[in-house]
Amino acid sequence: MKSIVQELAEKINMTADEFAGEMRKRGCSEPTILKIWRGDYEHYKNFKDNDIYLSNLRKAAFVLRVPTGRLLPIRKQNVQSHPWVLLYNQDGD
């Protein structure tokens, strides 16, 4: 199964190497880039678990030309406490 980042990159015909190169230009480390590419941040128990990724997700969103919210997975428990996730994660296509 593809991660959200991989699906968005595919829409703009961006390879993993191109994504990694753009992320490196913005100061991300290789391990962090791989975690974002694989979608490791998509699996969490508490929304605050993603705090370490947020600045890097902003960089990834810039590279992929989407709002940061598009990279966040929607889960029912999160919509209650974070309604802005739903607002920014809607597919505009």
N, C-alpha and C positions, 0 to 999 in steps of 0.2 A: 504494500500500500504506500502511495506517495504522500509525502508531507505537504502541508499547505504551501511552504516555500517552493518545493519542487513543482507543484501544480502551477503556481504563479509564474515561475521562471519559464516553464514550458509554454505558457501563453505568449510570452514575449521572445520566444526562441533563444533563451539564455541557457548555456550549458553550466554544469557544476564548476568547471574551471573558470569560466567567465565570472560567475557569481563569487567564487573565492577570490579572484583577482580584484574585483571591485570592493569586496569587503576588506581585503588586506590594505587597499589604498586608504580606507577609512579607519585603520588602526585596530582591526579585529585580529585576534590570534587564530592560528590554524585550528586548534581544538574547539574553540568557540564557533568558528565558521562551520565546522563539521557537525556540531550539535544542532546548530540552527538549520542547516541543510537537511539533516536526517529528521528533524522535527522533535528532538528530545524534549524541548520545552513544552510541547503540546500535551504531555502526560504529567499530570500533577494532582495532588490531593487538595492543596490549598492554593488559592490564587496568588498569595504572597510568595510562593515558591518561585515564581517567575521574576521576582525583583532583580535578580542578578542578570537577567537576559534583556530587560527592557531597553537599555540604551543601545544594545547591539541589535535588538529587533527594530528600533527606529532606523538604524543604518541599513538593515536589510530591506525595510520598507522603502527607503529612498532608492536603493539599488533596483528594486523591483517596480518602482513607480506606483506604489499603492499606499493608502493610509495605514498607519501602524496597526490599527484595529483589525485589518484584514488578515493579519498574521496570527491573531489570537483565536484559539478554538472556543466555540460556544458550548457551554455545558449548562444544564438547567440550574445547578446550584450556583453558578456564577452570575446568571442573569438577575437573580434576586438581589444580590449584594453589589453587583456592578452593572447597572443597566446601560451604561455607555458602551459596553462591549457589544451589545446587540446593535446599537446605532451605527457603530463604525465597522461592523463585520458583515454588513449586508452586501451582497454581490451586486455591483452596479452594471453588470454586463446585460 
